[in-house]
Amino acid sequence: MSSLDKDTVKNIAFLSRLEVADEKLEPIAQDLTKILDWVEQLSEVDTDGVEPMTSVAAQTLHWRKDEVTSGDQPDLVLKNAPDQDDHCYLVPKVVE
């Protein structure tokens, strides 16, 4: 991996909407280069046969049945709606 230069860091800061002082560009470039080098090393790890996981502890999720338990009550659902029409929430139009 080639190292990042100050112009690249300046562009990254601009895209991130961050203000970075000129004297901090070089140290940040060095830190980002070290981080990217470390991430690149991860691609060298052999992960064949390793199952994807979401936690280091073995666990299974409890799945409930997918069934409606309190539906078909539009009047109750819309009871606190600030404005409604024909059993639907009415919201203000938002256009930028």
C-alpha positions in Angstrom: 0.0 0.0 0.0 1.4 3.4 -0.9 1.2 6.1 1.7 -1.3 8.8 1.6 -0.1 12.4 0.9 -1.4 15.6 2.4 -3.5 16.4 -0.7 -5.3 13.1 -0.4 -6.0 13.8 3.3 -7.2 17.3 2.5 -9.6 15.8 0.0 -10.8 13.2 2.5 -11.4 15.9 5.1 -13.3 18.0 2.5 -15.5 15.0 1.6 -16.0 14.3 5.3 -16.9 17.9 5.9 -14.1 18.2 8.5 -11.9 21.2 8.9 -8.2 20.1 9.4 -5.4 22.6 10.0 -2.5 22.4 7.5 0.0 21.4 10.2 -2.1 18.4 11.1 -2.4 17.0 7.6 1.0 15.2 7.6 0.4 13.4 11.0 -3.1 12.4 9.9 -1.7 11.1 6.6 0.8 8.9 8.5 -1.9 7.6 10.9 -4.3 6.8 8.1 -1.6 5.1 6.1 -0.8 2.9 9.2 -4.5 2.1 9.6 -4.9 1.1 5.9 -1.8 -1.0 6.0 -3.2 -2.9 9.0 -6.5 -3.4 7.2 -4.6 -4.7 4.2 -2.9 -7.3 6.4 -6.3 -8.7 7.4 -6.8 -9.8 3.8 -3.8 -12.2 4.2 -5.6 -14.1 7.0 -6.9 -17.5 5.8 -10.6 -17.6 6.7 -11.5 -20.7 4.6 -13.8 -22.9 6.7 -14.5 -20.3 9.2 -18.2 -19.7 9.8 -19.5 -16.1 9.8 -20.5 -15.1 13.3 -22.2 -12.2 15.0 -20.7 -12.8 18.5 -17.7 -14.5 20.1 -20.1 -16.5 22.3 -22.1 -19.3 20.8 -25.8 -18.3 20.9 -29.0 -18.9 19.1 -31.8 -16.4 18.7 -35.3 -17.2 20.0 -37.7 -16.9 17.1 -41.3 -16.3 17.8 -44.1 -17.3 15.5 -45.0 -14.7 12.8 -48.6 -14.1 13.6 -50.8 -11.1 14.0 -51.7 -10.6 17.7 -53.5 -7.2 17.8 -54.2 -6.1 14.3 -57.3 -4.9 12.6 -57.9 -2.0 15.1 -57.5 1.1 12.9 -59.5 3.3 15.2 -57.3 2.4 18.2 -54.1 2.8 16.2 -55.1 6.2 14.9 -56.5 7.4 18.2 -53.4 9.7 18.9 -52.8 10.7 15.2 -52.8 14.5 14.9 -54.6 14.3 11.6 -56.1 11.4 9.7 -58.2 10.7 6.7 -59.9 7.4 5.7 -58.0 5.4 8.3 -54.6 6.8 7.3 -52.2 9.1 9.0 -51.9 12.5 7.3 -48.5 14.1 7.5 -47.3 17.5 6.2 -45.7 17.5 2.8 -42.0 17.9 3.0 -40.2 19.1 -0.1 -36.8 20.6 -0.2 
